[in-house]
Amino acid sequence: MDHDFRDESDTRSFRDRKEILNGFYDPTNEDGRLLRSRHGQLEYLTTMSYIHRYANRESKVLEVGAGTGRYSVALAKEGMDVTAVELLESNLAALRENAKGLENLRSYQGDAANLERFSDSSFDVTLVLGPMYHLFEPEEIGKAIDEAVRVTKRGGVLLFAFISVYVIMYAEYLYGNWASGQEENFTDDYRVRHFKEQVFTGYDVTEFEKLFQDKPVQWITTAGTDGMLQPLEKRPDFELSDKDFEAFAAWYLAFAEKRELLGAANHLLYICRKQA
């Protein structure tokens, strides 16, 4: 039997996150999110390109917040030793269905802010590709970062995904309700707001990078993974053929790290190396 190491406050936070996210995530929709749209396809291709810069068939990979296993399953099929952690039972069930026959993929239910199941310095590459969208309290954000760093080997690489608050505004509110979106995501003096009822929380790029300034990591890069495709794709005249998408994806990857373009990306990656 697995033991729960959380204290009462940790358990309450864990249950609160589950309750909020269970009301949002449909495992069927989540399973195909990165396939149905051009922005989802670009996010997946770009993210996989960065993962492959630091992980290979010899790597032990941990994915925290693995969803239905889109990345974990793909990496396991490439021969990597993969461990997946997912908070929601419904997503975890879909992940395990998708992972049938893959003996090199182990999956557990768990919370990004508590990885006590795993020993220190266990993984070569740690992926945190979803939890930072849904953590709001500074203490929980710090715990999630600290736990990911703790279980990563010295010299190992960590990839944290986060969302641009500006593209939340462009994608969700530019087509209506701008005032309510602004009130939800910014204070009266235009500081970024974070609170759990948002479901998704967005960051200014430099704000997110500062979360790591006192952590035992060395920044490698920050990259966008999907540009502004999500708000643009809502236009009725949007069109990107397979040929053009292939060319666009290669072009985008060449410029994914340009600082002047980062805030225009919906999803981004903060990539760092563990120092101690």
N, C-alpha and C positions, 0 to 999 in steps of 0.2 A: 504494500500500500504506500502511495506517495504521502509525504508529510507536508503540511503547510507551515512555512516558517514565518508567515506574516504576522505582525502584531495587529491589534484591533483596528488602528487607523489605516494601516496598509490594506487590510481586508476590506474595509469600507470603501476605500478608493478603488480597489480592484472591482468590487461589485458595482460601484457607480459607473465606472467605465463600461463594464459589460452591459449594464442596463441601457445606457445611452446608445452604444454602438449596435446592440441587438436590434434597436428600433430603426436603424438606418441600413445596415448591411443585409442584403439578400445574397446568399452564396451563389445562386445561379447567375445573377447579374455581375457579381464581383469576379466570378470565374472567367467571364468573357470580356471584362472591362478593357483589357489591354489589346484586344483583338478587333472589337467592333468599330472603333473610330480611328481616324488618322492620328489624332493626338495621342490616343492610347498606344497605337502601334509605334509611334515615334518614341514615346516614353520608354517602352519596353526595349526597343532596339538600342537606344542610347544608353540606358542603364546597363544592359547586358554588355555593351562595348566597354564600359568602365569596369564592370566586374571582371571581365576577361583580362584587363590590364594587370590585375593583382591576384587572380585565382587561376589555378590550372588543375589538371587531373590529380595532382599530389596534394591538393589543398584540403584541409578540414574547414568547412564553411558552416557558420551559424547564421540562420536568418531569423530575426526576431520580428514578430508581426507578419508572419508568412502568408496570411490570407488563405486562399484556396490552393496555394503552392505553385503559382505560375513560374516564379524564379527557382524555388527549391527543386521542383520536379525537373525543370530544364537542366539545371546544374548537375543533379544526380544522374540524369540520362547521359551527361557528358563524362561521367565516371568519377565525379568529385564525391567526397565523403561529406554528406550534408545532414545537418540537424536543424529542424524547423520548430519554432515556438509560435503558437497562435492563441489569442485570447478567447475567441468566440467558438463555441462548440460546433455551430453550423458550418463555419468556414473550415474548422479542423476536420470535420467529417468529409467535406468535399476534397480537402487536401489529401486525406488518406485514401479516398477513392481514386484520385488522380495518380497517386503514388504506388498503386498496387503493382507488385512484382519488383519494386526497387528496394533491394535489401540494403543499399547504401544510403537510404534516407530514413531517418528516425524523426518522429514528430511527437510533440508534447503540448498540452494546454499550459499556458503560462502567461505571465505579465512582464512587460519590458522593464518595469521598475523592480522586479525581483527575479533574478536568475540563479538563486542559490542552489538549484539543481546541478549547476555546472561548476567545476573547479576553476580556480584561477588559471589563466594562460592556457586555455584548452583549444583555441581555434586560431587558424592562420588568417582568416578573413571573416569579419562580422558584418552582416547586413542588417540595418535597421531602416526598413523601407516603408514603414507605415505608422509606427507608434507615435512619432513626433507630430503627426497631424492631429493627434487626439489627447496629448498631454498638455495641461494648462497651468498647473501649480508649479512654481519654481522648484519646490522640493522634489516633486515627482519627475520633472524634467531632468534635474541633476542626478537623481537615482538611476534613471534610464541610461544616461550617458555613462555614469560611473560603472554600472553593471556591464554594459557592453565593452567598456575598456578593460575591466577586470578580467573578463573571460577570454580576452584576446591575447595571443602570445606577444611578447616583446618583439617589436619589428613588424608585427602584423598590421593589417590595414582594416579600417572601419569605414563604411559608407552609410551615411545618415541621409535619408530623404526628408525634405520639408517642402512647404508650399509657400509661394509668394502671396503676401496679402494683397498686393496690387492686382494680380491676375484673378484672385477671388473676386475683387471688385469688377474687373472687366468682364469676366466670364459669367458671373451670377447676377450682376446688378446694372450693367450698362444698357441692358435691354428692358429695363424697368425697375422701379423700387430702389433707385440709387440712394436716396436719402436714408432709407431704413438700413441698407447695407453699410453705409458710412457710419451710422450710429452704432451698429453692431461691431464693426471692426476697428473703429478709431475713437479716441476721446475727443473732446471739444477742441483740444489744442493739437490734434492730429497725431497723437501717440498711438501705437498699435495696441489693441486690446486682446487679451487672452482669457477666456472663461469657458467652462465645460459645456454650457448650453449651446455653444457655437457648433458643436459636433466636429467641424474642421476648424483649426486655427491656423492663420497665416502669419508669416514673418517678413520683416525687412531683411534683406540678405546680410547686412552687417550686424544686425541684431542677433541673427541666428549664429553667425560666426563667433560672436562674443561669448556665447554659452560655453565655448571650449577653451577660453583664454587661460583658465587656471587648471586645466586638465593635463595629464601627462601624455599629451599627444603632440605631434608635429603636423600642422596643416599641409596638405598636398595641393588640393585645389577645390574650388567650388564650381559646379557646372550645372547648367540648365539641361533638362532632359526632354522637354516637349515644346519649348518656345511659346508662341501665342496662338498655337493652332486651335486650342479649345474655344476661345471666344470667336475666332474667325470661322470656325467650322459651323457655327450656328447660323451664319448667313445663308439665305436660300440660294445664292449664286456661287457658293463655295464648291470648288471642284479640283480634285487632285488625282489624276490617273495613276495607275500602278507605276508606269514609267517615270512620271514626274515625281511621284512620292519617293521612289528609289533614289533619284537624283537629289531631291530635297533633303532626304535623311542623311546622305553622305555630306552634303553642303552644311547642314545644321551641325553635325558632329564636329566639323572642322572649326566651328565658331562657338561651340557650346560653353567654353570657359571665358568668353569675352565679358569683361566686367560690365560694360555698358549695355549688355543684352540680358544680364541675369534677372533683373527685376521683371522682365517681360516674359519669363518662363513661368508656367504654372507650377510644375514640379522641378525640384532641384536636388542636387547631391552635394553634401559636404563630405569631403574625403580626407582622412587623416591617418597617420601612422603612430602606433603606440611606442612611446619612448622608454617607459620604465615599468 
